[in-house]
Amino acid sequence: MEGSFVINNQKRTFKFKSGDTLLTVLRNNDHTEVKEGGREGLCGACLVLLNGVLVNSCQVLAVSATGKNITTVKGIGTIHTPHLIQKAFVQAGAVQCGFCTPGMILATYDLLEKIPDPTEQEIKKHLDGNLCRCTGYVKIIKAVKLSSILLKENEEKGKK
Amino acid sequence: MESVGKNIDKVDSLALSTGRAKFTDDFPLTNPLHCKILYSPYPHAEIIDIDTSRAETINGVVDILHYKNTPSKLHTTAGQGYPEPSPYDTVLFDNKVRFTGDRVALVAAEDEDTAIQAVNEIDVQYRIVESIFDPEHSMDINSPKLHDSTRHVVIPTEYDPELNMAAAVDISIGNVEKGFIESDFITEQTYSSHFASHCAIELHSVKVYFDSSGRYVVLSSTQVPFHARRIIGKVLNIPIKSIRVIKPRIGGGFGGKQEVFLEPLAVLVAKRNKRSVRLVLTRKEVFISSRTRHPMRIKIKTGVKKESFINSFEINALMNTGAYGSHALTVLSNTGSKILPLFNKINNIKFTGRSVYTNLPIGGAYRGYGATQGYFAFCQHLDILSRKMNDDILKVFKSFHIKEGETSPVFEALGEGKEGVSQYIKSCKLSKCIDLGAREIHWYEKRNKKIKVGKTKVKGVGVSISMQGSGIPKVDMGSASMKMNEDGSFNLFVGATDLGTGSDTILSQIAAEVLDISTDNIIILSSDTDLTPFDVGAYASSTTYISGNAVKKCALKIKEQILKAGKEMLSGVLCSVENGKVIAQEGKTSVSFEEIAYYTLYSANQFQIQASASHFALESPPPFIAQFAEVDVDIHTGKIHLVKFVSAVDCGKAINPNLAEGQIEGAVVNGLSYALCEKYIFDENGKMKNPSFKNYKIFSTLDIPEIKTIIVDSEEETGPFGAKSIGEIAINGPMPSIANAVYDAVGVRIFNSPITAEKIFNKMKEKK
């Protein structure tokens, strides 16, 4: 079958099988920034925003996502124009192997949209579905706090 | 322009944060074959016959591999240096299966679904034979044997497949028996640690394609690209020159990806079909068929003299290596060689260790590598002894741990599967680590105080200390090469393998420090067997120390060439390198690196400023750590609330403190998770019943306590700019520290890990 998606603000049309997950379709079509950690819906490596809602793309049938807006980590920012959250992850030393990072950054983006100034417990709760085996989460939590600060500073600068 | 000691951003972190950096499975292949493996449903069986005819009729099935049509070269998958210290007990596919999860066949098909379908259509006739699951009985005369006498070792070491014995380690210093007789009291205790999975979030992945001249290009999530190339070549009888192994970004390893067990399969499919190949495991396959932390049963017997403390120390270790002997010898010997030298003032020492086969999942390298299992026993035992002596354990640790200028006979007696290398400790700030850690956890305010927390909880604190190594002395080698570009930047090529640890960054910092330039003028390329010089790879906490020394040597050679060219340009007598320039001291004139590069490449007597260097380590300076746990234990349920965990570590000079901290924090949380909740649950057939993150729980953000990390700088004179290692050590402390803290709180000891509420509850009930 065939279906169209709006991925990072670009309309794309792909051929896929009816049972394919959104993760499979994205990865088969160059969106390898969406990682696969086991297709169990338990590690958060394949997170994307689907019409603004954070989902594990391995648990979503591609056919149910047609016509919808999908944001991957590349839609948040790129190497040439990184988002402040991405810069914060770099600065905080929150990236080790980096395999969980795209999912972590999307979860952070989603959290800060909802709660711009989260408490440590709110950060932990929101990132609970994202597994990381390298960092022990310490610097990831630090990166989320730093992201919140950087975004606030940026907003204030914008106001001036 | 200091680079070393600075928190330089990890060089690949922006590429990773923006999803641009590629992992093995992110590289596109043209029309690849997809592989799926058939695993044994039985723990121990002979394969009478295998019939693939039904599977072959499925549209899209291209090839099926099994014992009848594949090379039967004995090898080890351990991914170690050559000749490997692990027994040669493995073939690609055998006519016998030895654990539930052993590989039986592989299907290569046009797509993944077809491969899965075909795997289920293979008919295998098994003759089930008796299994052995209890390592305590593996070596019994009447126990079923896993391997026959064709299995062998390639280094001179004890190995007896007819006794299910995969390895043996025996050392004795002084006379323990005499020591026990002369002691005032004897303490004997058994400690057992459990299976664990590495749980790298990236699944084990291999991709193979042919380059324009028909050579095999192997992309792999490997910790050991050079060993992988060698093993592929040997097992499949393919010349090394026809194989190129590349490690792209890798999503965590922790020892699990040292194992070379998939690459030969993928290359064999490519060889037979002249097609590109994709082989990526599922999470379930990683749990049931890849490698685990070796469970270990350790008996410690100590004789203590009241005036001089431990007089006689005996360890008897039984390691369960599972169905194959990957790292069977060296993990076991590491238990002795990483623990025994720490208390170097004991005169009588004996270590007896056996690694035995069982029909259970295969053990392998896992961060900590035997030291983790050993320190669970050692640090609990020391807690018991200190309490018996009415001594403060911190004082005991500080009095008896090895100090600068001291040695231990164990260094020489026990090495990596063979005799070791004598060495004197040149840097050790362990006593300071203990003091700073104790202050951070408020040790004296909490220890033995049984402070009540709320209505039902009691607070306890526990401590552990440990040491690791920095590479394997007189075995490991790393190398580097460099060349200069027109703008005064440098390409740095290293065989070293960055697993996410940050080695690409710290190796760049070391080169930058030597040349007195900023780190962003170093462009690093690592882990490509065609382009980078040899390195053993990422294991044994070796990269900073061994590869780092190679980079330092290489950069010094470059500096010499730059100085010579600069001197020529300046007609100077005395010149020095400073901040990206060569400066003539008498005239205060200077030329920039850029000018030197243009001069050497285009102006006169042209040549490329370039160099290479290797480092072969003669010793392995240990890093040291003191780790403290604070727990609140519920006296009604045994539930542990982890409050705080402190690590104070001497890793020499931290090249990049932020990255070093990250290594400690990651190892700590892995260790806490192992101590409290990770567990393999087996059914009666030795089949893992919980091969999923749903039922094999690892720590997430909500599980972590307050984590505090203190880096205590020391100067290791043999290390690059004073550095030792940091990758493994911090995983040793969580389990013994928690066990000791639980005792401090509620007075019960958990000798069998993991440390669960149920066990604490039952012990508390027994005590009443």
Contacts between the chains, C-beta under 8 A, distances in Angstrom:
chain1	res1	chain2	res2	distance
A	30	B	28	7.7
A	32	B	19	7.8
A	32	B	22	6.8
A	32	B	23	7.9
A	32	B	25	7.5
A	32	B	26	3.7
A	33	B	18	7.7
A	33	B	19	2.5
A	33	B	20	7.2
A	34	B	19	7.7
A	35	B	23	7.4
A	35	B	201	7.7
A	35	B	202	7.3
A	35	B	251	7.4
A	36	B	25	7.1
A	36	B	203	7.1
A	37	B	201	4.8
A	37	B	202	7.2
A	37	B	203	7.1
A	37	B	283	7.2
A	38	B	203	6.6
A	38	B	282	6.6
A	38	B	283	3.0
A	38	B	284	8.0
A	38	B	286	7.9
A	38	B	692	7.8
A	38	B	693	6.7
A	39	B	282	7.2
A	39	B	283	7.4
A	40	B	283	5.9
A	40	B	692	5.8
A	40	B	693	5.8
A	40	B	694	6.6
A	42	B	692	7.2
A	42	B	693	4.1
A	42	B	694	5.8
A	43	B	201	5.9
A	43	B	693	6.0
A	45	B	201	5.7
A	72	B	19	6.6
A	73	B	17	7.5
A	73	B	18	6.6
A	73	B	19	4.2
A	74	B	18	6.5
A	74	B	19	5.0
A	74	B	20	7.7
A	77	B	18	6.0
A	78	B	18	5.4
A	78	B	20	7.3
A	79	B	14	6.0
A	79	B	15	6.0
A	79	B	18	4.7
A	79	B	20	5.0
A	82	B	14	6.2
A	82	B	17	7.0
A	82	B	18	5.8
A	86	B	14	6.9
A	86	B	17	4.1
A	86	B	18	5.7
A	87	B	14	7.8
A	89	B	13	7.0
A	89	B	17	4.9
A	90	B	9	5.2
A	90	B	10	7.2
A	90	B	13	4.5
A	90	B	14	5.2
A	90	B	17	5.9
A	91	B	9	6.7
A	93	B	7	7.1
A	93	B	9	8.0
A	93	B	10	6.8
A	93	B	13	7.9
A	93	B	658	4.1
A	93	B	659	6.3
A	93	B	661	7.3
A	93	B	662	5.4
A	95	B	10	6.0
A	95	B	12	7.9
A	95	B	13	3.9
A	95	B	16	5.1
A	95	B	17	5.8
A	96	B	10	7.8
A	96	B	252	7.7
A	96	B	500	4.1
A	96	B	501	6.8
A	96	B	502	7.0
A	96	B	662	5.9
A	96	B	666	6.5
A	97	B	16	7.9
A	97	B	200	7.5
A	97	B	201	7.5
A	97	B	202	7.0
A	97	B	249	7.2
A	97	B	250	6.4
A	97	B	251	4.8
A	97	B	252	4.5
A	97	B	499	6.4
A	97	B	500	2.6
A	98	B	12	6.9
A	98	B	13	6.8
A	98	B	16	2.8
A	98	B	17	7.1
A	98	B	21	6.3
A	98	B	249	6.4
A	98	B	251	7.5
A	98	B	500	6.3
A	99	B	23	6.5
A	99	B	200	7.8
A	99	B	201	4.8
A	99	B	202	4.6
A	99	B	249	7.8
A	99	B	251	3.1
A	99	B	252	6.5
A	99	B	500	7.6
A	100	B	201	5.2
A	100	B	251	7.9
A	101	B	16	5.2
A	101	B	17	5.4
A	102	B	17	7.8
A	102	B	19	4.8
A	105	B	17	6.2
A	123	B	701	7.3
A	124	B	701	4.1
A	124	B	702	5.1
A	124	B	704	7.8
A	125	B	701	7.8
A	125	B	702	6.7
A	127	B	700	7.7
A	127	B	701	4.6
A	128	B	700	5.1
A	128	B	701	5.3
A	128	B	702	4.9
A	129	B	700	7.5
A	130	B	700	7.5
A	130	B	701	7.5
A	131	B	199	7.8
A	131	B	201	6.0
A	131	B	693	6.7
A	131	B	698	6.4
A	131	B	700	6.1
A	132	B	201	6.9
A	133	B	198	7.5
A	133	B	199	5.2
A	133	B	200	5.9
A	133	B	201	5.8
A	133	B	252	5.2
A	133	B	254	7.0
A	133	B	666	7.2
A	133	B	670	6.5
A	133	B	698	7.1
A	134	B	252	5.5
A	134	B	500	5.3
A	134	B	662	7.5
A	134	B	666	4.8
A	135	B	662	5.8
A	135	B	665	6.3
A	135	B	666	5.2
A	135	B	669	7.9
A	136	B	662	7.9
A	136	B	665	3.7
A	136	B	666	4.6
A	136	B	667	7.6
A	136	B	668	5.7
A	136	B	669	3.3
A	136	B	670	7.4
A	136	B	704	6.7
A	136	B	707	6.4
A	137	B	665	7.9
A	137	B	669	6.6
A	137	B	699	7.9
A	137	B	700	7.6
A	137	B	701	4.9
A	137	B	704	5.5
A	138	B	661	7.9
A	138	B	662	7.9
A	138	B	665	4.3
A	138	B	669	7.8
A	138	B	704	7.4
A	138	B	707	5.2
A	138	B	709	7.9
A	139	B	658	7.8
A	139	B	661	7.6
A	139	B	662	5.8
A	139	B	665	6.9
A	140	B	701	7.6
A	141	B	701	6.9
